[in-house]
Structure formats: structure tokens, C-alpha cells
Amino acid sequence: MGSKYEFCSLGDLADFSSGGTPSKKVTAYWNGNIPWISAKTLNKDDIYTSNLFITQEGLEAGSKIADAGSLLILTRGSGLFKDIPIGYVAAPVAFNQDIKAISVADEDQISSRFLFYALKSCKSRISEMVETTGIGAGKLSTDRLLSMKLPIPNKEIQQKILSIVRPIDNRISLNNQINDYLVECMQALFNKHFNYNDPKIGSIYDIADVIYGAPFKSSLFNEKKEGYPLIRIRDLSTFSPQFYTTEDHPKRTFIEPGFVVAGMDAEFTPILWLGERAVLNQRVCYFAPATKTAVTPSYLLFALKPLLEFIQNYATGTTVAHMGKADLEALDVALPYETDLIEFSKVAEPMRLQIVANAKENVRFVELRNSLLPKLMSGEIDVSEIDVTQLNNHLAHQWCTLLLSDGYNRSFPIVLLNVLFSLAYYLSYRR
């Protein structure tokens, strides 16, 4: 590692702060314009929005703002046994009590972005700090985190490492933002085409075939990737199944990327599945376009959302809301005109397919970044003699050439990946 690196404790590099949750019984605290991050929404590298928002009154009553440039790390929850979610705050957000905000004390010593990568590169060490609480949840000791030693290079080396890693993450972040914007555009198109004053009413089975997950035996679950990936409710937010199953269940249902799925406990919001081909576990269902109709997955994604929210708002239960087959069958559904379906799908379906393509591309970028990051952060790959300016100019030239080419839309992702994989190979063997 040489003299370019110095071991520093996290507590000497940064300060920690805790968040909170405004009372959910007070409606004035919620549905404002301040994104509020919980364990479920701490699922991207760059954090700038959420599916939950609080008001300024809610912020003052029980939460806290994480400023842009700070980091968020999950310190409590059952998910800690599988992963340590860490995010870089790209725009100010509020956060709950299960999350800690990390603020760099001295940017001249270490940049917040570099600290983000330093922490991501040692997730395995952080995982060893996770303790089990009395209720079986995971807990990450703040004191142990603060005392953890990290190898920190000088600022010149930090900047060179960032110059290598950031283009990869920028592409990942761009794809995520594009997908968010595409969803917003699809929602606007849906509102335009299907805002009927006096709609024809039918049942959910007029627009969708509902396929339920199978009760796979937990004794046959494994983490060795043997058999098929198994989608449980908790996997819907990460698109990354933690368990596989070898069971050949007679009611086994496979879903593909881009299918519309929803959980049947707690939150029922339908989503596009953006993970790999997998099978559905019980309490997860898949909505397929009804046969012999012009219904498409993009239509179902937005048509089902208010219907399932209605069930959720009126579901009974002491702590967790549940959705059953009877709840779906009791729904009154506004039926679309076929002409509107066709016009909507002409524009929306290509958007849905692009969302899937962007997600698949991100999987490859994440794999590339994760293979490079530990070697770069530890000093195993020496970047001290790399001319970053020349490298960046080369990459910029490659990208500009692609942008100006007629085959940009088709070739850009493939060529960019080739450039980055070549870079990875170069860095791995340059000693």
C-alpha cells in the first residue's frame, strides 16, 4: 500500500447524526415535498428522492435533513443480515431513525464521495459488526463503526480513483434517473388517455389475469444459487432475490423482467420487476394482461396502482395490512376503450422496454464497478502513475464519437461497456 495510504478511524473522518419518523397519525406531516428515506428506499447509490414525502411541519416534528454530499447508512433492520445499504445524498432528503447520516469533517482530508466508495468497498467488514436484537432484527453498532480503520490515500490518489470509478457510477445514476422520468411520462400519458367522466365498470379479471406465487418449502431455500431465484415480498424493493429454491412446485410461476408484480402484505403498490428471471413465492402475485384484449403491462402498471392503494387504505389488521383474492374480486374497475389502449401502448410500451434495458445494463455496470472498487481502494491497483487527464480525454473522445454516430442508440451501451471492461483489464494487469 505504501506511504500514499494512511489508516484513519471513521470517527476521525466524519460525524454521525440520527433521523426520525413523524407520527403517521398526523396527516399534516405527510404527502409534502420533502423526500423521506427509510430502509426500503435506501436502495440506490445516489439518493435524491423517495416514494414517501413529508411536509416541513413533519420534518420539524420528528425527522431530520441529510444535506447533499452526506452519506446514509442503514443501522437497524432485518435486511442488515443480507446487505449494508449505503447511499450518497445527491439532493437533500429527510430520513428515519433506522438510518444514520455521515458528514465528512474535513473535505481537505477526504472527499465525501471517496468516503462513500471506501465504505462500500469494505461492506464485508461492516457486516461482521451486525448484532442481533432481542426481536431478531439486525443492529449495526455506531461505536464500532466510528472505531473502524480505513486506508485513506492522499487527495491526489483519491481524485484519480474517483476519475476511474465515477464514470461508471454516473452511467448507473443516469440510467436510474432516465427510468424515473420514463415512469413519470408514462403516468402522464395514462392520465391523459384514461380520464373518463362516466367509465364502464367491470372486474379486475376484465383487464388482468392474476397469478399467485406458490408456497415453496423454506427448508429447500438456499443462498448458493442452486435452482431458481425466488421472489419474496422483501425482494420487490431491491430486485435482488436473496434465496433460491430447487423445489419443482406444481404451481411454480416464472416472471421475466418488465412483468407487473405486487406484494400482498404491507404495501401493495404494483411495480415493474427489474431483476432476473425468477419464480414467485407465496404472498406475491403477478398481473398479466387479460387474454384477448389490447391490455399491456404498461397499462396495468398504472391502472392497478389506485385499485391496490384502495385495498391497502381499507385493509384490516393489527400491524400489517393483508390483501387476499376476495379483496381483488370485490374491486370495481374502470374499463378502457380499446382505441385508447392501442394509442397509449404505442408510446408507453417502448418506454417500459427501455426501462428494462436500462436496468439490465446497470447490472453489468455494477458488476464491473464492484470488481474494480476493492482493488482501487486498497491500493492493490496502483493508480499513482496513471495520467487521468489523458484517460478522461480518451473516454470523452469515444463518447462524443458515439453520440455523433448514426448508430448511437444501438451501439452506445455495448461500445461503452467494451471501453470500461478494457479499462478494467488494463488496470488489473498494470503493475
C-alpha positions as CSV (number, residue, x, y, z in Angstrom):
1,M,0.0,0.0,0.0
2,G,3.0,2.3,0.5
3,S,3.3,5.7,2.1
4,K,0.4,7.1,0.0
5,Y,-2.1,5.5,2.3
6,E,-2.8,6.3,6.0
7,F,-5.1,4.3,8.3
8,C,-7.8,6.5,9.9
9,S,-10.8,5.7,12.1
10,L,-14.2,6.6,10.6
11,G,-14.8,8.7,13.8
12,D,-11.8,10.9,13.0
13,L,-13.1,11.4,9.4
14,A,-16.8,12.1,9.9
15,D,-19.7,12.9,12.2
16,F,-22.9,10.8,12.6
17,S,-26.4,12.0,13.1
18,S,-29.8,10.2,13.5
19,G,-33.1,10.7,11.7
20,G,-36.7,10.2,12.8
21,T,-40.2,9.4,11.7
22,P,-43.1,11.9,12.1
23,S,-46.3,10.5,13.5
24,K,-48.2,8.7,10.8
25,K,-51.4,9.5,12.6
26,V,-51.0,13.2,11.7
27,T,-51.9,13.7,8.1
28,A,-50.4,17.2,8.1
29,Y,-46.9,15.6,8.4
30,W,-47.2,13.6,5.2
31,N,-47.5,14.0,1.4
32,G,-45.4,17.1,1.3
33,N,-42.4,17.9,-0.9
34,I,-39.5,16.6,1.2
35,P,-38.3,13.1,0.2
36,W,-38.2,10.8,3.3
37,I,-35.8,7.9,3.2
38,S,-36.5,4.6,5.0
39,A,-34.8,1.2,4.8
40,K,-37.0,0.3,1.8
41,T,-35.9,3.4,-0.2
42,L,-32.3,3.3,0.7
43,N,-31.7,1.1,-2.3
44,K,-29.6,3.2,-4.8
45,D,-26.1,4.6,-4.7
46,D,-27.3,8.2,-5.3
47,I,-30.2,9.2,-3.1
48,Y,-32.3,12.2,-4.3
49,T,-35.9,11.1,-4.0
50,S,-38.3,8.6,-2.4
51,N,-41.8,7.2,-2.8
52,L,-42.7,8.8,0.6
53,F,-42.7,12.6,1.3
54,I,-43.1,14.6,4.4
55,T,-44.1,18.3,5.0
56,Q,-42.0,21.0,6.6
57,E,-44.2,20.5,9.6
58,G,-43.5,16.8,9.6
59,L,-39.7,17.5,9.4
60,E,-39.8,19.8,12.4
61,A,-42.0,17.3,14.3
62,G,-39.8,14.2,14.1
63,S,-37.3,13.9,11.2
64,K,-34.1,15.4,10.1
65,I,-32.5,16.6,6.8
66,A,-29.4,14.9,5.3
67,D,-27.6,17.6,3.3
68,A,-26.3,17.0,-0.2
69,G,-22.8,15.4,0.0
70,S,-23.5,13.5,3.1
71,L,-23.9,9.7,3.3
72,L,-26.7,7.5,4.6
73,I,-26.2,4.0,6.1
74,L,-28.8,1.6,7.4
75,T,-28.0,0.7,11.1
76,R,-31.1,-1.2,12.1
77,G,-33.3,-3.8,10.4
78,S,-33.5,-7.4,9.3
79,G,-32.1,-6.5,5.9
80,L,-28.7,-5.9,7.5
81,F,-28.1,-9.7,7.6
82,K,-28.0,-9.7,3.8
83,D,-26.6,-6.3,2.8
84,I,-25.4,-3.0,4.2
85,P,-27.3,-0.3,2.3
86,I,-25.1,2.9,1.9
87,G,-26.2,5.8,-0.2
88,Y,-24.6,9.1,-1.3
89,V,-27.0,12.0,-0.8
90,A,-27.2,13.8,-4.2
91,A,-30.0,16.2,-3.1
92,P,-31.3,17.0,0.5
93,V,-33.6,14.3,1.9
94,A,-35.1,13.5,5.3
95,F,-34.5,10.1,6.8
96,N,-35.8,7.9,9.6
97,Q,-34.4,6.6,12.9
98,D,-33.1,3.3,11.4
99,I,-30.6,5.3,9.3
100,K,-27.5,7.3,10.2
101,A,-26.3,10.3,8.2
102,I,-22.5,10.6,7.9
103,S,-20.9,14.0,7.3
104,V,-17.2,14.4,6.4
105,A,-15.5,16.6,8.9
106,D,-12.7,17.9,6.6
107,E,-13.1,17.8,2.9
108,D,-9.4,18.7,2.5
109,Q,-8.5,15.3,4.1
110,I,-11.1,13.2,2.4
111,S,-13.9,13.9,0.0
112,S,-17.4,12.7,0.9
113,R,-17.6,10.8,-2.5
114,F,-14.4,9.0,-1.8
115,L,-15.6,8.1,1.7
116,F,-18.7,6.6,0.1
117,Y,-16.6,4.3,-2.0
118,A,-14.3,3.5,0.9
119,L,-17.3,2.3,2.9
120,K,-18.8,0.4,0.0
121,S,-15.5,-1.4,-0.6
122,C,-15.4,-2.8,3.0
123,K,-19.1,-3.9,3.3
124,S,-17.9,-7.4,4.4
125,R,-16.1,-5.9,7.4
126,I,-19.1,-3.8,8.3
127,S,-21.4,-6.9,8.0
128,E,-19.3,-8.6,10.7
129,M,-20.3,-5.8,13.1
130,V,-24.1,-6.5,12.8
131,E,-25.6,-7.8,16.0
132,T,-29.0,-9.4,16.6
133,T,-31.5,-7.6,18.7
134,G,-34.0,-9.1,21.1
135,I,-36.7,-9.2,18.4
136,G,-34.4,-10.8,15.9
137,A,-33.6,-7.7,13.8
138,G,-30.1,-6.6,12.9
139,K,-28.3,-3.7,14.6
140,L,-25.1,-2.0,13.5
141,S,-23.2,-0.6,16.4
142,T,-22.4,3.1,15.8
143,D,-19.4,2.9,18.2
144,R,-17.9,0.0,16.3
145,L,-18.4,1.9,13.0
146,L,-16.7,5.0,14.4
147,S,-13.7,3.0,15.5
148,M,-13.3,1.2,12.2
149,K,-10.0,1.9,10.4
150,L,-10.0,2.8,6.7
151,P,-7.0,3.1,4.4
152,I,-7.1,6.7,3.1
153,P,-4.7,7.8,0.3
154,N,-3.7,11.4,-0.3
155,K,-6.1,13.7,-2.2
156,E,-4.3,13.2,-5.5
157,I,-4.8,9.5,-5.3
158,Q,-8.4,10.0,-4.2
159,Q,-9.1,12.1,-7.2
160,K,-7.5,9.6,-9.6
161,I,-9.6,6.7,-8.1
162,L,-12.7,8.8,-8.4
163,S,-11.9,9.6,-12.0
164,I,-11.9,5.9,-12.8
165,V,-15.0,4.9,-10.8
166,R,-17.2,7.9,-11.2
167,P,-17.9,7.5,-15.0
168,I,-19.3,4.0,-14.3
169,D,-21.5,5.3,-11.4
170,N,-22.6,8.3,-13.4
171,R,-23.9,6.0,-16.1
172,I,-25.7,3.9,-13.5
173,S,-27.2,7.0,-11.9
174,L,-28.2,8.4,-15.3
175,N,-30.0,5.2,-16.2
176,N,-31.9,5.3,-12.9
177,Q,-32.9,8.9,-13.5
178,I,-34.0,8.1,-17.0
179,N,-36.1,5.3,-15.7
180,D,-37.7,7.6,-13.1
181,Y,-38.5,10.1,-15.8
182,L,-39.9,7.5,-18.1
183,V,-42.3,6.3,-15.4
184,E,-43.4,9.9,-14.8
185,C,-44.0,10.3,-18.6
186,M,-46.0,7.0,-18.7
187,Q,-48.1,8.2,-15.8
188,A,-48.9,11.5,-17.5
189,L,-49.8,9.6,-20.7
190,F,-52.1,7.3,-18.8
191,N,-53.9,10.2,-17.1
192,K,-54.4,11.8,-20.5
193,H,-55.8,8.7,-22.2
194,F,-58.0,7.2,-19.4
195,N,-59.6,10.1,-17.6
196,Y,-63.2,9.0,-18.2
197,N,-66.1,11.0,-16.7
198,D,-68.5,8.1,-17.0
199,P,-66.5,4.9,-17.3
200,K,-67.8,1.4,-18.0
201,I,-67.3,-0.7,-14.8
202,G,-66.1,-4.3,-14.7
203,S,-64.0,-6.6,-12.7
204,I,-60.2,-6.8,-12.4
205,Y,-60.4,-10.0,-14.5
206,D,-61.5,-7.9,-17.4
207,I,-58.1,-6.3,-17.6
208,A,-55.8,-8.8,-15.9
209,D,-55.1,-12.4,-15.2
210,V,-53.9,-12.7,-11.6
211,I,-51.3,-15.4,-10.9
212,Y,-50.3,-16.0,-7.3
213,G,-47.0,-17.2,-6.0
214,A,-46.6,-20.8,-4.8
215,P,-45.9,-21.9,-1.2
216,F,-42.4,-23.1,-1.6
217,K,-40.9,-25.0,1.3
218,S,-38.5,-22.8,3.3
219,S,-36.4,-25.9,4.1
220,L,-35.4,-26.0,0.4
221,F,-34.3,-22.4,0.3
222,N,-30.6,-21.8,-0.3
223,E,-28.1,-19.0,-0.8
224,K,-25.8,-21.0,-3.1
225,K,-27.7,-20.0,-6.2
226,E,-28.9,-23.6,-6.7
227,G,-32.2,-23.9,-8.6
228,Y,-34.2,-20.7,-9.4
229,P,-34.2,-17.3,-7.8
230,L,-37.2,-16.9,-5.5
231,I,-39.0,-13.6,-5.2
232,R,-40.3,-12.8,-1.8
233,I,-42.1,-9.5,-0.8
234,R,-38.9,-8.1,0.6
235,D,-37.1,-8.6,-2.7
236,L,-39.5,-6.3,-4.6
237,S,-37.7,-3.2,-3.5
238,T,-34.2,-4.5,-4.4
239,F,-34.9,-6.6,-7.4
240,S,-32.3,-9.0,-6.0
241,P,-33.7,-12.3,-4.6
242,Q,-31.7,-13.5,-1.6
243,F,-32.8,-17.1,-1.8
244,Y,-33.0,-19.8,-4.5
245,T,-35.1,-22.9,-4.5
246,T,-34.7,-26.3,-6.0
247,E,-38.3,-27.3,-5.4
248,D,-40.2,-28.3,-8.6
249,H,-43.6,-27.0,-7.3
250,P,-46.6,-27.8,-9.5
251,K,-47.9,-24.2,-9.1
252,R,-44.5,-22.6,-9.9
253,T,-44.7,-19.4,-11.8
254,F,-41.9,-17.7,-13.7
255,I,-41.7,-14.0,-14.3
256,E,-39.5,-12.0,-16.6
257,P,-38.0,-8.5,-16.4
258,G,-40.7,-6.0,-17.1
259,F,-43.6,-8.0,-15.7
260,V,-46.0,-6.3,-13.3
261,V,-45.9,-7.7,-9.7
262,A,-47.1,-6.7,-6.3
263,G,-46.8,-7.9,-2.7
264,M,-49.9,-8.9,-0.8
265,D,-48.8,-7.8,2.7
266,A,-48.0,-4.3,4.0
267,E,-47.5,-2.3,0.8
268,F,-49.5,-3.4,-2.4
269,T,-48.0,-0.9,-4.9
270,P,-47.5,-2.6,-8.3
271,I,-44.1,-2.4,-9.8
272,L,-42.2,-3.5,-12.9
273,W,-39.9,-6.4,-11.9
274,L,-36.4,-5.3,-13.0
275,G,-34.5,-8.3,-11.6
276,E,-33.6,-11.6,-13.3
277,R,-36.0,-14.3,-14.4
278,A,-37.3,-15.8,-11.2
279,V,-40.2,-17.7,-9.5
280,L,-42.8,-16.1,-7.2
281,N,-43.1,-17.1,-3.6
282,Q,-46.4,-17.1,-1.8
283,R,-47.9,-13.6,-1.0
284,V,-46.5,-12.2,-4.2
285,C,-48.7,-12.0,-7.3
286,Y,-48.2,-11.3,-11.0
287,F,-50.6,-9.4,-13.1
288,A,-50.7,-10.4,-16.8
289,P,-52.7,-8.7,-19.5
290,A,-56.1,-10.3,-19.8
291,T,-56.2,-12.7,-22.8
292,K,-57.9,-11.5,-26.0
293,T,-57.6,-7.8,-25.0
294,A,-55.4,-4.9,-26.1
295,V,-54.2,-4.5,-22.4
296,T,-50.4,-4.3,-22.0
297,P,-48.2,-4.4,-18.9
298,S,-47.6,-0.7,-19.1
299,Y,-51.3,-0.1,-18.8
300,L,-51.7,-2.5,-15.9
301,L,-48.8,-0.8,-14.0
302,F,-50.9,2.4,-13.7
303,A,-54.4,1.1,-13.8
304,L,-53.7,-1.2,-10.8
305,K,-52.0,1.4,-8.6
306,P,-55.1,3.3,-7.4
307,L,-57.0,0.0,-7.1
308,L,-54.4,-1.7,-4.8
309,E,-54.0,1.6,-2.8
310,F,-57.7,1.5,-2.2
311,I,-57.4,-2.0,-0.8
312,Q,-54.4,-1.0,1.3
313,N,-56.2,2.0,2.8
314,Y,-59.1,-0.1,3.9
315,A,-57.3,-3.3,4.8
316,T,-57.8,-4.6,8.3
317,G,-55.1,-5.9,10.6
318,T,-53.4,-5.1,13.8
319,T,-49.9,-4.2,12.4
320,V,-49.7,-5.4,8.8
321,A,-52.3,-4.9,6.1
322,H,-53.1,-8.0,4.0
323,M,-54.6,-8.4,0.5
324,G,-56.4,-11.5,-0.4
325,K,-58.1,-13.0,-3.5
326,A,-61.5,-11.8,-2.2
327,D,-60.2,-8.2,-2.0
328,L,-59.3,-8.2,-5.7
329,E,-62.5,-9.8,-6.8
330,A,-64.6,-7.2,-4.9
331,L,-62.9,-4.3,-6.8
332,D,-64.9,-2.2,-9.3
333,V,-62.6,-1.5,-12.2
334,A,-63.0,1.3,-14.9
335,L,-62.7,-0.4,-18.2
336,P,-60.7,1.3,-21.0
337,Y,-61.7,1.7,-24.6
338,E,-59.6,-0.4,-27.0
339,T,-58.7,2.6,-29.1
340,D,-57.2,4.4,-26.1
341,L,-55.3,1.2,-25.1
342,I,-53.7,1.0,-28.5
343,E,-52.8,4.7,-28.7
344,F,-51.4,4.6,-25.1
345,S,-49.4,1.4,-25.7
346,K,-47.8,2.7,-28.9
347,V,-45.8,5.2,-26.8
348,A,-45.8,3.5,-23.3
349,E,-44.6,0.0,-24.2
350,P,-41.3,1.2,-25.8
351,M,-40.8,3.2,-22.6
352,R,-41.4,0.1,-20.5
353,L,-38.9,-1.9,-22.6
354,Q,-36.3,0.9,-22.3
355,I,-36.7,0.8,-18.5
356,V,-35.9,-2.9,-18.6
357,A,-33.0,-2.4,-20.9
358,N,-31.5,0.3,-18.7
359,A,-31.9,-1.9,-15.6
360,K,-30.1,-4.8,-17.4
361,E,-27.3,-2.5,-18.4
362,N,-26.9,-1.3,-14.8
363,V,-26.4,-4.9,-13.6
364,R,-23.3,-5.2,-15.8
365,F,-22.0,-1.8,-14.7
366,V,-22.5,-2.7,-11.0
367,E,-20.6,-5.9,-11.6
368,L,-17.7,-4.0,-13.3
369,R,-17.6,-1.4,-10.5
370,N,-17.7,-3.9,-7.7
371,S,-14.8,-5.9,-9.2
372,L,-12.6,-2.8,-9.6
373,L,-13.5,-1.0,-6.3
374,P,-11.8,-3.2,-3.7
375,K,-8.6,-3.3,-5.7
376,L,-8.6,0.5,-6.2
377,M,-9.5,1.4,-2.6
378,S,-6.9,-0.9,-1.1
379,G,-4.1,0.2,-3.3
380,E,-3.7,-3.3,-4.9
381,I,-4.1,-1.4,-8.2
382,D,-1.6,1.4,-8.2
383,V,-3.1,4.5,-9.9
384,S,-0.3,6.9,-8.9
385,E,1.3,6.9,-12.4
386,I,-1.9,6.9,-14.4
387,D,-2.5,10.1,-16.4
388,V,-6.1,10.6,-15.6
389,T,-6.4,13.7,-17.9
390,Q,-5.3,11.6,-20.9
391,L,-7.6,8.8,-19.9
392,N,-10.6,11.1,-19.5
393,N,-9.9,12.8,-22.8
394,H,-9.8,9.4,-24.4
395,L,-13.1,8.3,-22.9
396,A,-14.6,11.7,-23.8
397,H,-13.5,11.3,-27.4
398,Q,-15.0,7.8,-27.5
399,W,-18.3,9.0,-26.1
400,C,-18.5,12.0,-28.5
401,T,-17.8,9.8,-31.5
402,L,-20.7,7.5,-30.4
403,L,-23.0,10.5,-29.8
404,L,-22.4,11.8,-33.3
405,S,-22.8,8.4,-35.0
406,D,-25.9,7.2,-36.7
407,G,-25.8,4.0,-34.8
408,Y,-25.7,5.7,-31.4
409,N,-28.9,4.3,-30.0
410,R,-27.9,0.8,-30.9
411,S,-24.2,0.7,-30.2
412,F,-23.6,3.1,-27.4
413,P,-24.2,0.8,-24.4
414,I,-22.2,-2.0,-26.0
415,V,-19.2,0.1,-27.0
416,L,-19.2,1.9,-23.7
417,L,-19.1,-1.3,-21.8
418,N,-16.3,-2.5,-24.0
419,V,-14.3,0.6,-23.2
420,L,-14.9,0.2,-19.5
421,F,-14.1,-3.5,-19.5
422,S,-10.9,-2.8,-21.4
423,L,-10.0,-0.2,-18.7
424,A,-10.7,-2.7,-16.0
425,Y,-8.4,-5.2,-17.7
426,Y,-5.7,-2.6,-18.1
427,L,-5.8,-1.6,-14.5
428,S,-5.8,-5.2,-13.3
429,Y,-2.6,-6.1,-15.1
430,R,-0.8,-2.8,-14.9
431,R,1.8,-3.4,-12.1
